[in-house]
Amino acid sequence: MRPPRRLMLVLAVLGVLLTLLGFFAFVFGIVAEVFTRRPEASAGFSPNIGVALAGLVLAGVSAAVLFGLIAVFIARQGRLRGAPYMDAYRLLESLRFREAIPLLEKLVRDGKADNDVLMLLTSAYGYAGQYANAQATADRAVQLYPDDPRSYVTLSTGYKLQGAYDEAATALRAALVKDPAQASLWAELGFVLRFAGDEGGALEAFRHAAAQ
């Protein structure tokens, strides 16, 4: 039985938090040891070193679990969409955009055109220089999934690949209307506004991202 997507997301967030907790415990233990250890202290591990080692172990184990969850999620997504999705994903990672396009188009023809597939196809078209197809695919994502903020991220991707940063920013703002607490969307908006020359808007977007 496959774990539900929400549970995997919760576990991934928990893994990130535990990794950060372990890292900060390690740093705290080392810093405390440097500033509090006395020359006449007995040999062996001090409590501060114990805290640092415990933090290091926690960070290592949590990071390993986190990467394992990411691998499971990618494999699960691949099984749900079939081999063409995984093959296309690997081709995109290798910057072989033109080879990935037919595989992603097949997924669309087979009725598997969810938001992730359409986002990958938009990127593949754009990086292959097929801007009209990229724009049409991004528009289709919004038409099929108007309530999903990822659709507007896909639309923004299509605009960015064409250098239309003002339009990309508008699309990201539409995504933020759907999910205003998403820090990554605010950060992406900040970068897009920076490219568009809107320094004030970019700074404000980054402040929203930091507040999240």
N, C-alpha and C positions, 0 to 999 in steps of 0.2 A: 504493500500500500504506500503510495507516494505521500509525503508530508504536504499539507496545504500551503499555498503560496504565502498566506499571511503569517503562518507559523515560521516559515523559513525567513521571512523578513524580520520578524521579531528576534529570532535567533541570531541573525546577521548583525542587527543593531546591538544586541547584547554582547556579541563577540567583539565588536568595535569598542564598546564601553569598557569591557574587561581588559582588552589590550591596552587601552589608554590608562586605565587604573593601574595595571601592572607596571607600565612604563614610568608613570609618575611616582609610584612607590619605590621603584628602583632608583630614580634620580634623587628622591627625597632621602633615601637611606644613604646613598653615597655622599651627598652634600652634608647631611648630618654627621656622618662619620668623619669627614674632613675637618669640620669646624668644632666638633665636641670631643674627639678622641684625645686622651692625654698620653704623653710619652711614657708614663709609668703604668699604663694599662696593661693587664695581663695578656699573654698570647692567646690566640683563638678568635672565634667569631664574636664580635660585639652584637648587641641587639640591633644596632643600625645596619650592620652588614647582613644580619638575618632578614631584616625587612627588605633590603635591596635584592637579596637573592630570591626571596619569595615573590617580589614584584617581577623580577626577571623571568621566573618560571611561569607566573600567571600570564605575563605578556606573550611569552613564547607559545604556551599551550592555547591561549585564546586566539592568537594569530593563526596557528595551524588549523584550529577548528573553523575559523572564519574563511580561510582559503578553501578548506574542504567543502563548506557550504556553498561557496561561489562555484566550485567545480560541479557540485551536485545540481545546482540551479541551472547552469549552462547545459549540462547533460540532459536535464529534465526538459528544458525548453527545446533542445534538439530532438528528443524523442517525440514531443508533442507535435512538432512541425515536420518531422521527417529528416532524412539525410540531406536533402538539398539545402536546408537552412544552415546546418553545420558546415557543409562544404562552402556555401556562400560566405559564411562568417569567417572561415579560415582564409578565403581568397581576399576578402576585404582587409583582414589583418596583414596580408602580404602585399597590399596595395594593387592587387590585380582586379581592378574594378570592372573592366569590360567582361572578364570571365565570370564574375559573380552575377552580372545582370541577368543572363538567361535562367540561372537557377532560381533567383528571386522572382522573376516573371512567371516561372512555372508554379511557384507557390501561390501567386496571385490567381493564376488560371485555375488552380485546384481548390480555390475557395479558402485559402489559408492566409488571407491578407489582413492580419491583425496589425496593430500599431507598430510593433517591433519590426515586422517584415517590411512595412511601408517606409519606416524610417531608414532601414538599411538600403532599400531600393532607391529612395530619394538621394541618399549619400552616394550610392554607386553611380547613379545617373549623373549627379552633379560633378563628381570627380572625374568622370569619363567625358565631361564636356557636353553632355546631353541635357542642357538646361531646361528646355521645354518639357521633356519627359520628367525631369526632377520636379518641376513646378506642378505638373499635372498630378503626379503621385502624391505630393504634399497636399494639394487641394483635395484629393480623394480621401486622404486620411481624415481631414477635417469634416468632410461630408459624411463619412462612415461613422466617425466617433466624435461628434461635436461636443460631448460633455467630458471627454478625456483630455486633460492638459497635455498629455504626450503628443496628441495630434497637432497642437499648436507649436510644440517644440519641433516636430517634423517640418511644419510649415516654415518655421524660423530657419531651420537648417537649409531648406531649399532657397530661401532668400539670401542667406549668408554666402552660400556657394556662388551666387551671382553677384556678390558685392553689394546687395541692396540692404544695407544695415538699418536704415530707418524702418523699412517694412519688416525686417527681422525683429526689431525691437517691439513693433506693434503686435506681432504674433506672440512674442514672449509675454507681453502685458496681458494678452488674452488668456494665456496659460495661467498666469498668476491670479487672474480673476477666479479661475476654477480651483486653484490651490495656492492661496496667498502665503501659506506657512512653509513653502518649499524653498529652503535656503539655496539649493543648487540653481533654481530658476532665477532667483534674484542675482546670484553671482554671474550667471550667463548673461542676464540682461545688462549687468554692469560692463562686461567685456564688449558686448555688442554696441552699447551706447558710446563706449570709449572709441571704438572703431568708427562710429558715426560722427565723432567730434563733439559729442555732448558730454563735456567733462563733469558738469554739475550733476546731470542726471546719472552718470556712471557712479559718481561718489555716493549719491543717495541710494542707488541700488546696492552697492557694496555694504552700505550701513545697514540696510534691511537684511542682507545676507548674514552679516555678523550678529545681528539681533536675534536671528533664529537659532 
